[in-house]
């Protein structure tokens, strides 16, 4: 029974960490999207690349 409890707790911690990460990514995307195109160009980011850049270049960043 203890092993199942630890496994369940570990899984809950993983889920919570994933939710926190996803929230932070969405906040970063929102912050960058609020910048105008000139500001984005100044830091070398195209508007269409925001999600990809925030997610570290992962392929499925559109699901954030």
CHARMM-style PDB file with segment names, atoms N, HN, CA, C and O in Angstrom:
ATOM      1  N   UNK     1       0.819  -1.193   0.000  1.00  0.00      PROA
ATOM      2  CA  UNK     1       0.000   0.000   0.000  1.00  0.00      PROA
ATOM      3  C   UNK     1       0.866   1.261   0.000  1.00  0.00      PROA
ATOM      4  O   UNK     1       0.534   2.228  -0.685  1.00  0.00      PROA
ATOM      5  N   UNK     2       1.956   1.270   0.746  1.00  0.00      PROA
ATOM      6  HN  UNK     2       2.226   0.485   1.302  1.00  0.00      PROA
ATOM      7  CA  UNK     2       2.817   2.450   0.805  1.00  0.00      PROA
ATOM      8  C   UNK     2       3.412   2.793  -0.559  1.00  0.00      PROA
ATOM      9  O   UNK     2       3.531   3.968  -0.907  1.00  0.00      PROA
ATOM     10  N   UNK     3       3.777   1.793  -1.316  1.00  0.00      PROA
ATOM     11  HN  UNK     3       3.680   0.838  -1.034  1.00  0.00      PROA
ATOM     12  CA  UNK     3       4.342   2.038  -2.640  1.00  0.00      PROA
ATOM     13  C   UNK     3       3.315   2.736  -3.519  1.00  0.00      PROA
ATOM     14  O   UNK     3       3.653   3.667  -4.249  1.00  0.00      PROA
ATOM     15  N   UNK     4       2.065   2.292  -3.454  1.00  0.00      PROA
ATOM     16  HN  UNK     4       1.791   1.536  -2.860  1.00  0.00      PROA
ATOM     17  CA  UNK     4       1.010   2.928  -4.237  1.00  0.00      PROA
ATOM     18  C   UNK     4       0.801   4.376  -3.816  1.00  0.00      PROA
ATOM     19  O   UNK     4       0.556   5.242  -4.656  1.00  0.00      PROA
ATOM     20  N   UNK     5       0.897   4.640  -2.516  1.00  0.00      PROA
ATOM     21  HN  UNK     5       1.096   3.937  -1.833  1.00  0.00      PROA
ATOM     22  CA  UNK     5       0.734   6.012  -2.031  1.00  0.00      PROA
ATOM     23  C   UNK     5       1.863   6.901  -2.542  1.00  0.00      PROA
ATOM     24  O   UNK     5       1.626   8.035  -2.958  1.00  0.00      PROA
ATOM     25  N   UNK     6       3.089   6.385  -2.511  1.00  0.00      PROA
ATOM     26  HN  UNK     6       3.281   5.463  -2.173  1.00  0.00      PROA
ATOM     27  CA  UNK     6       4.229   7.159  -3.005  1.00  0.00      PROA
ATOM     28  C   UNK     6       4.119   7.383  -4.502  1.00  0.00      PROA
ATOM     29  O   UNK     6       4.414   8.468  -5.003  1.00  0.00      PROA
ATOM     30  N   UNK     7       3.693   6.354  -5.207  1.00  0.00      PROA
ATOM     31  HN  UNK     7       3.453   5.473  -4.800  1.00  0.00      PROA
ATOM     32  CA  UNK     7       3.523   6.474  -6.649  1.00  0.00      PROA
ATOM     33  C   UNK     7       2.454   7.501  -6.973  1.00  0.00      PROA
ATOM     34  O   UNK     7       2.626   8.319  -7.877  1.00  0.00      PROA
ATOM     35  N   UNK     8       1.355   7.462  -6.242  1.00  0.00      PROA
ATOM     36  HN  UNK     8       1.215   6.798  -5.508  1.00  0.00      PROA
ATOM     37  CA  UNK     8       0.276   8.426  -6.463  1.00  0.00      PROA
ATOM     38  C   UNK     8       0.732   9.841  -6.138  1.00  0.00      PROA
ATOM     39  O   UNK     8       0.431  10.780  -6.875  1.00  0.00      PROA
ATOM     40  N   UNK     9       1.456   9.993  -5.038  1.00  0.00      PROA
ATOM     41  HN  UNK     9       1.701   9.230  -4.440  1.00  0.00      PROA
ATOM     42  CA  UNK     9       1.960  11.306  -4.658  1.00  0.00      PROA
ATOM     43  C   UNK     9       2.932  11.828  -5.711  1.00  0.00      PROA
ATOM     44  O   UNK     9       2.877  12.998  -6.089  1.00  0.00      PROA
ATOM     45  N   UNK    10       3.803  10.973  -6.172  1.00  0.00      PROA
ATOM     46  HN  UNK    10       3.848  10.022  -5.865  1.00  0.00      PROA
ATOM     47  CA  UNK    10       4.758  11.372  -7.206  1.00  0.00      PROA
ATOM     48  C   UNK    10       4.059  11.791  -8.483  1.00  0.00      PROA
ATOM     49  O   UNK    10       4.451  12.760  -9.133  1.00  0.00      PROA
ATOM     50  N   UNK    11       3.033  11.061  -8.831  1.00  0.00      PROA
ATOM     51  HN  UNK    11       2.714  10.274  -8.303  1.00  0.00      PROA
ATOM     52  CA  UNK    11       2.272  11.397 -10.044  1.00  0.00      PROA
ATOM     53  C   UNK    11       1.554  12.736  -9.878  1.00  0.00      PROA
ATOM     54  O   UNK    11       1.521  13.541 -10.809  1.00  0.00      PROA
ATOM     55  N   UNK    12       0.983  12.977  -8.709  1.00  0.00      PROA
ATOM     56  HN  UNK    12       1.009  12.323  -7.953  1.00  0.00      PROA
ATOM     57  CA  UNK    12       0.331  14.260  -8.449  1.00  0.00      PROA
ATOM     58  C   UNK    12       1.332  15.413  -8.520  1.00  0.00      PROA
ATOM     59  O   UNK    12       1.017  16.487  -9.033  1.00  0.00      PROA
ATOM     60  N   UNK    13       2.532  15.185  -8.005  1.00  0.00      PROA
ATOM     61  HN  UNK    13       2.788  14.313  -7.589  1.00  0.00      PROA
ATOM     62  CA  UNK    13       3.564  16.216  -8.073  1.00  0.00      PROA
ATOM     63  C   UNK    13       3.943  16.507  -9.524  1.00  0.00      PROA
ATOM     64  O   UNK    13       4.154  17.663  -9.891  1.00  0.00      PROA
ATOM     65  N   UNK    14       4.029  15.473 -10.341  1.00  0.00      PROA
ATOM     66  HN  UNK    14       3.857  14.534 -10.043  1.00  0.00      PROA
ATOM     67  CA  UNK    14       4.338  15.661 -11.759  1.00  0.00      PROA
ATOM     68  C   UNK    14       3.243  16.449 -12.462  1.00  0.00      PROA
ATOM     69  O   UNK    14       3.525  17.343 -13.260  1.00  0.00      PROA
ATOM     70  N   UNK    15       2.005  16.117 -12.166  1.00  0.00      PROA
ATOM     71  HN  UNK    15       1.776  15.390 -11.518  1.00  0.00      PROA
ATOM     72  CA  UNK    15       0.874  16.820 -12.780  1.00  0.00      PROA
ATOM     73  C   UNK    15       0.884  18.282 -12.359  1.00  0.00      PROA
ATOM     74  O   UNK    15       0.705  19.171 -13.193  1.00  0.00      PROA
ATOM     75  N   UNK    16       1.091  18.536 -11.073  1.00  0.00      PROA
ATOM     76  HN  UNK    16       1.236  17.814 -10.396  1.00  0.00      PROA
ATOM     77  CA  UNK    16       1.125  19.906 -10.573  1.00  0.00      PROA
ATOM     78  C   UNK    16       2.262  20.694 -11.225  1.00  0.00      PROA
ATOM     79  O   UNK    16       2.067  21.837 -11.638  1.00  0.00      PROA
ATOM     80  N   UNK    17       3.437  20.092 -11.317  1.00  0.00      PROA
ATOM     81  HN  UNK    17       3.596  19.163 -10.981  1.00  0.00      PROA
ATOM     82  CA  UNK    17       4.583  20.765 -11.938  1.00  0.00      PROA
ATOM     83  C   UNK    17       4.295  21.080 -13.404  1.00  0.00      PROA
ATOM     84  O   UNK    17       4.668  22.145 -13.895  1.00  0.00      PROA
ATOM     85  N   UNK    18       3.638  20.167 -14.098  1.00  0.00      PROA
ATOM     86  HN  UNK    18       3.334  19.302 -13.699  1.00  0.00      PROA
ATOM     87  CA  UNK    18       3.289  20.400 -15.503  1.00  0.00      PROA
ATOM     88  C   UNK    18       2.291  21.544 -15.631  1.00  0.00      PROA
ATOM     89  O   UNK    18       2.395  22.359 -16.549  1.00  0.00      PROA
ATOM     90  N   UNK    19       1.332  21.610 -14.722  1.00  0.00      PROA
ATOM     91  HN  UNK    19       1.248  20.949 -13.977  1.00  0.00      PROA
ATOM     92  CA  UNK    19       0.350  22.700 -14.756  1.00  0.00      PROA
ATOM     93  C   UNK    19       1.007  24.050 -14.478  1.00  0.00      PROA
ATOM     94  O   UNK    19       0.685  25.047 -15.123  1.00  0.00      PROA
ATOM     95  N   UNK    20       1.921  24.077 -13.523  1.00  0.00      PROA
ATOM     96  HN  UNK    20       2.183  23.267 -12.999  1.00  0.00      PROA
ATOM     97  CA  UNK    20       2.634  25.318 -13.206  1.00  0.00      PROA
ATOM     98  C   UNK    20       3.475  25.755 -14.402  1.00  0.00      PROA
ATOM     99  O   UNK    20       3.494  26.935 -14.751  1.00  0.00      PROA
ATOM    100  N   UNK    21       4.167  24.811 -15.026  1.00  0.00      PROA
ATOM    101  HN  UNK    21       4.152  23.852 -14.742  1.00  0.00      PROA
ATOM    102  CA  UNK    21       4.984  25.132 -16.205  1.00  0.00      PROA
ATOM    103  C   UNK    21       4.119  25.690 -17.324  1.00  0.00      PROA
ATOM    104  O   UNK    21       4.468  26.691 -17.949  1.00  0.00      PROA
ATOM    105  N   UNK    22       3.005  25.048 -17.570  1.00  0.00      PROA
ATOM    106  HN  UNK    22       2.721  24.235 -17.062  1.00  0.00      PROA
ATOM    107  CA  UNK    22       2.113  25.493 -18.641  1.00  0.00      PROA
ATOM    108  C   UNK    22       1.584  26.906 -18.370  1.00  0.00      PROA
ATOM    109  O   UNK    22       1.484  27.723 -19.285  1.00  0.00      PROA
ATOM    110  N   UNK    23       1.251  27.181 -17.123  1.00  0.00      PROA
ATOM    111  HN  UNK    23       1.332  26.517 -16.379  1.00  0.00      PROA
ATOM    112  CA  UNK    23       0.773  28.523 -16.754  1.00  0.00      PROA
ATOM    113  C   UNK    23       1.864  29.564 -16.999  1.00  0.00      PROA
ATOM    114  O   UNK    23       1.588  30.638 -17.535  1.00  0.00      PROA
ATOM    115  N   UNK    24       3.088  29.254 -16.614  1.00  0.00      PROA
ATOM    116  HN  UNK    24       3.312  28.382 -16.180  1.00  0.00      PROA
ATOM    117  CA  UNK    24       4.193  30.191 -16.822  1.00  0.00      PROA
ATOM    118  C   UNK    24       4.456  30.427 -18.308  1.00  0.00      PROA
ATOM    119  O   UNK    24       4.740  31.551 -18.721  1.00  0.00      PROA
ATOM    120  N   UNK    25       4.362  29.372 -19.105  1.00  0.00      PROA
ATOM    121  HN  UNK    25       4.132  28.458 -18.769  1.00  0.00      PROA
ATOM    122  CA  UNK    25       4.549  29.524 -20.549  1.00  0.00      PROA
ATOM    123  C   UNK    25       3.473  30.423 -21.142  1.00  0.00      PROA
ATOM    124  O   UNK    25       3.769  31.303 -21.950  1.00  0.00      PROA
ATOM    125  N   UNK    26       2.225  30.201 -20.739  1.00  0.00      PROA
ATOM    126  HN  UNK    26       1.985  29.486 -20.083  1.00  0.00      PROA
ATOM    127  CA  UNK    26       1.128  31.037 -21.251  1.00  0.00      PROA
ATOM    128  C   UNK    26       1.318  32.500 -20.854  1.00  0.00      PROA
ATOM    129  O   UNK    26       1.040  33.401 -21.644  1.00  0.00      PROA
ATOM    130  N   UNK    27       1.792  32.734 -19.630  1.00  0.00      PROA
ATOM    131  HN  UNK    27       2.018  32.002 -18.987  1.00  0.00      PROA
ATOM    132  CA  UNK    27       2.039  34.110 -19.181  1.00  0.00      PROA
ATOM    133  C   UNK    27       3.147  34.765 -20.004  1.00  0.00      PROA
ATOM    134  O   UNK    27       3.033  35.929 -20.387  1.00  0.00      PROA
ATOM    135  N   UNK    28       4.211  34.022 -20.273  1.00  0.00      PROA
ATOM    136  HN  UNK    28       4.304  33.076 -19.962  1.00  0.00      PROA
ATOM    137  CA  UNK    28       5.311  34.564 -21.076  1.00  0.00      PROA
ATOM    138  C   UNK    28       4.842  34.868 -22.496  1.00  0.00      PROA
ATOM    139  O   UNK    28       5.213  35.889 -23.075  1.00  0.00      PROA
ATOM    140  N   UNK    29       4.031  33.980 -23.050  1.00  0.00      PROA
ATOM    141  HN  UNK    29       3.730  33.150 -22.580  1.00  0.00      PROA
ATOM    142  CA  UNK    29       3.483  34.208 -24.392  1.00  0.00      PROA
ATOM    143  C   UNK    29       2.621  35.460 -24.392  1.00  0.00      PROA
ATOM    144  O   UNK    29       2.743  36.300 -25.283  1.00  0.00      PROA
ATOM    145  N   UNK    30       1.762  35.588 -23.411  1.00  0.00      PROA
ATOM    146  HN  UNK    30       1.663  34.906 -22.687  1.00  0.00      PROA
ATOM    147  CA  UNK    30       0.891  36.762 -23.315  1.00  0.00      PROA
ATOM    148  C   UNK    30       1.714  38.044 -23.201  1.00  0.00      PROA
ATOM    149  O   UNK    30       1.405  39.047 -23.844  1.00  0.00      PROA
ATOM    150  N   UNK    31       2.761  38.005 -22.381  1.00  0.00      PROA
ATOM    151  HN  UNK    31       3.012  37.190 -21.858  1.00  0.00      PROA
ATOM    152  CA  UNK    31       3.603  39.191 -22.206  1.00  0.00      PROA
ATOM    153  C   UNK    31       4.282  39.587 -23.511  1.00  0.00      PROA
ATOM    154  O   UNK    31       4.310  40.766 -23.866  1.00  0.00      PROA
ATOM    155  N   UNK    32       4.826  38.610 -24.224  1.00  0.00      PROA
ATOM    156  HN  UNK    32       4.804  37.653 -23.936  1.00  0.00      PROA
ATOM    157  CA  UNK    32       5.484  38.926 -25.493  1.00  0.00      PROA
ATOM    158  C   UNK    32       4.484  39.386 -26.547  1.00  0.00      PROA
ATOM    159  O   UNK    32       4.784  40.282 -27.337  1.00  0.00      PROA
ATOM    160  N   UNK    33       3.311  38.787 -26.565  1.00  0.00      PROA
ATOM    161  HN  UNK    33       3.067  38.060 -25.923  1.00  0.00      PROA
ATOM    162  CA  UNK    33       2.301  39.193 -27.539  1.00  0.00      PROA
ATOM    163  C   UNK    33       1.809  40.615 -27.286  1.00  0.00      PROA
ATOM    164  O   UNK    33       1.288  41.259 -28.197  1.00  0.00      PROA
ATOM    165  N   UNK    34       1.968  41.102 -26.079  1.00  0.00      PROA
ATOM    166  HN  UNK    34       2.392  40.579 -25.339  1.00  0.00      PROA
ATOM    167  CA  UNK    34       1.525  42.461 -25.770  1.00  0.00      PROA
ATOM    168  C   UNK    34       2.502  43.521 -26.296  1.00  0.00      PROA
ATOM    169  O   UNK    34       2.161  44.702 -26.365  1.00  0.00      PROA
ATOM    170  N   UNK    35       3.716  43.097 -26.666  1.00  0.00      PROA
ATOM    171  HN  UNK    35       3.993  42.138 -26.610  1.00  0.00      PROA
ATOM    172  CA  UNK    35       4.688  44.042 -27.212  1.00  0.00      PROA
ATOM    173  C   UNK    35       4.335  44.381 -28.656  1.00  0.00      PROA
ATOM    174  O   UNK    35       3.758  43.562 -29.372  1.00  0.00      PROA
ATOM    175  N   UNK    36       4.686  45.599 -29.078  1.00  0.00      PROA
ATOM    176  HN  UNK    36       5.154  46.264 -28.496  1.00  0.00      PROA
ATOM    177  CA  UNK    36       4.435  45.937 -30.480  1.00  0.00      PROA
ATOM    178  C   UNK    36       5.526  45.316 -31.361  1.00  0.00      PROA
ATOM    179  O   UNK    36       6.551  44.852 -30.862  1.00  0.00      PROA
ATOM    180  N   UNK    37       5.289  45.315 -32.670  1.00  0.00      PROA
ATOM    181  HN  UNK    37       4.456  45.692 -33.075  1.00  0.00      PROA
ATOM    182  CA  UNK    37       6.206  44.653 -33.599  1.00  0.00      PROA
ATOM    183  C   UNK    37       7.611  45.245 -33.558  1.00  0.00      PROA
ATOM    184  O   UNK    37       8.591  44.512 -33.694  1.00  0.00      PROA
ATOM    185  N   UNK    38       7.724  46.552 -33.372  1.00  0.00      PROA
ATOM    186  HN  UNK    38       6.928  47.147 -33.262  1.00  0.00      PROA
ATOM    187  CA  UNK    38       9.053  47.174 -33.297  1.00  0.00      PROA
ATOM    188  C   UNK    38       9.836  46.664 -32.095  1.00  0.00      PROA
ATOM    189  O   UNK    38      11.032  46.389 -32.203  1.00  0.00      PROA
ATOM    190  N   UNK    39       9.178  46.538 -30.965  1.00  0.00      PROA
ATOM    191  HN  UNK    39       8.207  46.761 -30.877  1.00  0.00      PROA
ATOM    192  CA  UNK    39       9.863  46.028 -29.766  1.00  0.00      PROA
ATOM    193  C   UNK    39      10.283  44.576 -29.972  1.00  0.00      PROA
ATOM    194  O   UNK    39      11.392  44.186 -29.606  1.00  0.00      PROA
ATOM    195  N   UNK    40       9.391  43.779 -30.559  1.00  0.00      PROA
ATOM    196  HN  UNK    40       8.490  44.096 -30.856  1.00  0.00      PROA
ATOM    197  CA  UNK    40       9.744  42.385 -30.830  1.00  0.00      PROA
ATOM    198  C   UNK    40      10.937  42.305 -31.775  1.00  0.00      PROA
ATOM    199  O   UNK    40      11.849  41.507 -31.561  1.00  0.00      PROA
ATOM    200  N   UNK    41      10.933  43.132 -32.822  1.00  0.00      PROA
ATOM    201  HN  UNK    41      10.192  43.780 -32.996  1.00  0.00      PROA
ATOM    202  CA  UNK    41      12.057  43.144 -33.760  1.00  0.00      PROA
ATOM    203  C   UNK    41      13.350  43.549 -33.070  1.00  0.00      PROA
ATOM    204  O   UNK    41      14.413  43.017 -33.389  1.00  0.00      PROA
ATOM    205  N   UNK    42      13.273  44.483 -32.130  1.00  0.00      PROA
ATOM    206  HN  UNK    42      12.409  44.915 -31.871  1.00  0.00      PROA
ATOM    207  CA  UNK    42      14.463  44.918 -31.392  1.00  0.00      PROA
ATOM    208  C   UNK    42      15.109  43.772 -30.621  1.00  0.00      PROA
ATOM    209  O   UNK    42      16.330  43.736 -30.469  1.00  0.00      PROA
ATOM    210  N   UNK    43      14.302  42.844 -30.139  1.00  0.00      PROA
ATOM    211  HN  UNK    43      13.310  42.873 -30.263  1.00  0.00      PROA
ATOM    212  CA  UNK    43      14.865  41.708 -29.393  1.00  0.00      PROA
ATOM    213  C   UNK    43      15.001  40.465 -30.265  1.00  0.00      PROA
ATOM    214  O   UNK    43      15.319  39.383 -29.772  1.00  0.00      PROA
ATOM    215  N   UNK    44      14.757  40.628 -31.562  1.00  0.00      PROA
ATOM    216  HN  UNK    44      14.499  41.507 -31.962  1.00  0.00      PROA
ATOM    217  CA  UNK    44      15.008  39.546 -32.513  1.00  0.00      PROA
ATOM    218  C   UNK    44      13.946  38.470 -32.556  1.00  0.00      PROA
ATOM    219  O   UNK    44      14.243  37.315 -32.860  1.00  0.00      PROA
ATOM    220  N   UNK    45      12.717  38.834 -32.256  1.00  0.00      PROA
ATOM    221  HN  UNK    45      12.476  39.773 -32.009  1.00  0.00      PROA
ATOM    222  CA  UNK    45      11.628  37.856 -32.252  1.00  0.00      PROA
ATOM    223  C   UNK    45      10.563  38.287 -33.243  1.00  0.00      PROA
ATOM    224  O   UNK    45      10.120  39.436 -33.230  1.00  0.00      PROA
ATOM    225  N   UNK    46      10.155  37.371 -34.096  1.00  0.00      PROA
ATOM    226  HN  UNK    46      10.515  36.438 -34.107  1.00  0.00      PROA
ATOM    227  CA  UNK    46       9.020  37.617 -34.970  1.00  0.00      PROA
ATOM    228  C   UNK    46       7.743  37.214 -34.254  1.00  0.00      PROA
ATOM    229  O   UNK    46       7.739  36.258 -33.478  1.00  0.00      PROA
ATOM    230  N   UNK    47       6.671  37.927 -34.507  1.00  0.00      PROA
ATOM    231  HN  UNK    47       6.674  38.703 -35.137  1.00  0.00      PROA
ATOM    232  CA  UNK    47       5.405  37.642 -33.824  1.00  0.00      PROA
ATOM    233  C   UNK    47       4.986  36.176 -33.997  1.00  0.00      PROA
ATOM    234  O   UNK    47       4.467  35.565 -33.063  1.00  0.00      PROA
ATOM    235  N   UNK    48       5.204  35.627 -35.162  1.00  0.00      PROA
ATOM    236  HN  UNK    48       5.625  36.123 -35.921  1.00  0.00      PROA
ATOM    237  CA  UNK    48       4.815  34.245 -35.421  1.00  0.00      PROA
ATOM    238  C   UNK    48       5.675  33.209 -34.712  1.00  0.00      PROA
ATOM    239  O   UNK    48       5.325  32.030 -34.674  1.00  0.00      PROA
ATOM    240  N   UNK    49       6.792  33.641 -34.155  1.00  0.00      PROA
ATOM    241  HN  UNK    49       7.077  34.600 -34.186  1.00  0.00      PROA
ATOM    242  CA  UNK    49       7.717  32.718 -33.481  1.00  0.00      PROA
ATOM    243  C   UNK    49       7.590  32.730 -31.962  1.00  0.00      PROA
ATOM    244  O   UNK    49       8.296  31.985 -31.282  1.00  0.00      PROA
ATOM    245  N   UNK    50       6.717  33.549 -31.427  1.00  0.00      PROA
ATOM    246  HN  UNK    50       6.143  34.154 -31.979  1.00  0.00      PROA
ATOM    247  CA  UNK    50       6.635  33.730 -29.973  1.00  0.00      PROA
ATOM    248  C   UNK    50       6.413  32.404 -29.246  1.00  0.00      PROA
ATOM    249  O   UNK    50       7.178  32.067 -28.342  1.00  0.00      PROA
ATOM    250  N   UNK    51       5.397  31.659 -29.618  1.00  0.00      PROA
ATOM    251  HN  UNK    51       4.775  31.933 -30.352  1.00  0.00      PROA
ATOM    252  CA  UNK    51       5.099  30.410 -28.896  1.00  0.00      PROA
ATOM    253  C   UNK    51       6.248  29.425 -29.019  1.00  0.00      PROA
ATOM    254  O   UNK    51       6.609  28.761 -28.047  1.00  0.00      PROA
ATOM    255  N   UNK    52       6.813  29.330 -30.191  1.00  0.00      PROA
ATOM    256  HN  UNK    52       6.520  29.870 -30.980  1.00  0.00      PROA
ATOM    257  CA  UNK    52       7.917  28.397 -30.422  1.00  0.00      PROA
ATOM    258  C   UNK    52       9.131  28.767 -29.565  1.00  0.00      PROA
ATOM    259  O   UNK    52       9.767  27.897 -28.971  1.00  0.00      PROA
ATOM    260  N   UNK    53       9.441  30.047 -29.507  1.00  0.00      PROA
ATOM    261  HN  UNK    53       8.924  30.754 -29.990  1.00  0.00      PROA
ATOM    262  CA  UNK    53      10.592  30.512 -28.723  1.00  0.00      PROA
ATOM    263  C   UNK    53      10.359  30.301 -27.228  1.00  0.00      PROA
ATOM    264  O   UNK    53      11.241  29.809 -26.523  1.00  0.00      PROA
ATOM    265  N   UNK    54       9.188  30.667 -26.751  1.00  0.00      PROA
ATOM    266  HN  UNK    54       8.472  31.066 -27.324  1.00  0.00      PROA
ATOM    267  CA  UNK    54       8.885  30.523 -25.325  1.00  0.00      PROA
ATOM    268  C   UNK    54       8.964  29.061 -24.902  1.00  0.00      PROA
ATOM    269  O   UNK    54       9.415  28.753 -23.799  1.00  0.00      PROA
ATOM    270  N   UNK    55       8.532  28.172 -25.771  1.00  0.00      PROA
ATOM    271  HN  UNK    55       8.166  28.422 -26.667  1.00  0.00      PROA
ATOM    272  CA  UNK    55       8.536  26.746 -25.434  1.00  0.00      PROA
ATOM    273  C   UNK    55       9.873  26.079 -25.751  1.00  0.00      PROA
ATOM    274  O   UNK    55       9.963  24.851 -25.740  1.00  0.00      PROA
ATOM    275  N   UNK    56      10.886  26.844 -26.027  1.00  0.00      PROA
ATOM    276  HN  UNK    56      10.814  27.842 -26.037  1.00  0.00      PROA
ATOM    277  CA  UNK    56      12.217  26.285 -26.241  1.00  0.00      PROA
ATOM    278  C   UNK    56      12.374  25.573 -27.566  1.00  0.00      PROA
ATOM    279  O   UNK    56      13.229  24.697 -27.695  1.00  0.00      PROA
ATOM    280  N   UNK    57      11.571  25.927 -28.551  1.00  0.00      PROA
ATOM    281  HN  UNK    57      10.877  26.638 -28.446  1.00  0.00      PROA
ATOM    282  CA  UNK    57      11.688  25.333 -29.872  1.00  0.00      PROA
ATOM    283  C   UNK    57      11.079  23.954 -30.003  1.00  0.00      PROA
ATOM    284  O   UNK    57      11.409  23.219 -30.934  1.00  0.00      PROA
ATOM    285  N   UNK    58      10.206  23.592 -29.098  1.00  0.00      PROA
ATOM    286  HN  UNK    58       9.938  24.189 -28.342  1.00  0.00      PROA
ATOM    287  CA  UNK    58       9.550  22.283 -29.194  1.00  0.00      PROA
ATOM    288  C   UNK    58       8.526  22.293 -30.311  1.00  0.00      PROA
ATOM    289  O   UNK    58       7.937  23.331 -30.611  1.00  0.00      PROA
ATOM    290  N   UNK    59       8.318  21.161 -30.915  1.00  0.00      PROA
ATOM    291  HN  UNK    59       8.797  20.318 -30.672  1.00  0.00      PROA
ATOM    292  CA  UNK    59       7.438  21.053 -32.081  1.00  0.00      PROA
ATOM    293  C   UNK    59       5.981  21.356 -31.775  1.00  0.00      PROA
ATOM    294  O   UNK    59       5.311  21.984 -32.594  1.00  0.00      PROA
ATOM    295  N   UNK    60       5.472  20.938 -30.639  1.00  0.00      PROA
ATOM    296  HN  UNK    60       6.016  20.427 -29.974  1.00  0.00      PROA
ATOM    297  CA  UNK    60       4.039  21.056 -30.348  1.00  0.00      PROA
ATOM    298  C   UNK    60       3.710  22.276 -29.504  1.00  0.00      PROA
ATOM    299  O   UNK    60       2.796  22.226 -28.681  1.00  0.00      PROA
ATOM    300  N   UNK    61       4.429  23.355 -29.691  1.00  0.00      PROA
ATOM    301  HN  UNK    61       5.171  23.396 -30.359  1.00  0.00      PROA
ATOM    302  CA  UNK    61       4.208  24.531 -28.850  1.00  0.00      PROA
ATOM    303  C   UNK    61       2.863  25.190 -29.115  1.00  0.00      PROA
ATOM    304  O   UNK    61       2.426  26.009 -28.306  1.00  0.00      PROA
ATOM    305  N   UNK    62       2.195  24.869 -30.207  1.00  0.00      PROA
ATOM    306  HN  UNK    62       2.550  24.204 -30.864  1.00  0.00      PROA
ATOM    307  CA  UNK    62       0.901  25.473 -30.525  1.00  0.00      PROA
ATOM    308  C   UNK    62      -0.193  25.042 -29.551  1.00  0.00      PROA
ATOM    309  O   UNK    62      -1.265  25.646 -29.528  1.00  0.00      PROA
ATOM    310  N   UNK    63       0.057  24.024 -28.757  1.00  0.00      PROA
ATOM    311  HN  UNK    63       0.928  23.534 -28.776  1.00  0.00      PROA
ATOM    312  CA  UNK    63      -0.973  23.530 -27.836  1.00  0.00      PROA
ATOM    313  C   UNK    63      -0.949  24.235 -26.486  1.00  0.00      PROA
ATOM    314  O   UNK    63      -1.669  23.835 -25.572  1.00  0.00      PROA
ATOM    315  N   UNK    64      -0.135  25.277 -26.345  1.00  0.00      PROA
ATOM    316  HN  UNK    64       0.450  25.602 -27.088  1.00  0.00      PROA
ATOM    317  CA  UNK    64      -0.041  25.964 -25.056  1.00  0.00      PROA
ATOM    318  C   UNK    64      -1.245  26.756 -24.805  1.00  0.00      PROA
ATOM    319  OT1 UNK    64      -1.350  27.407 -23.765  1.00  0.00      PROA
TER     320      UNK     64
END
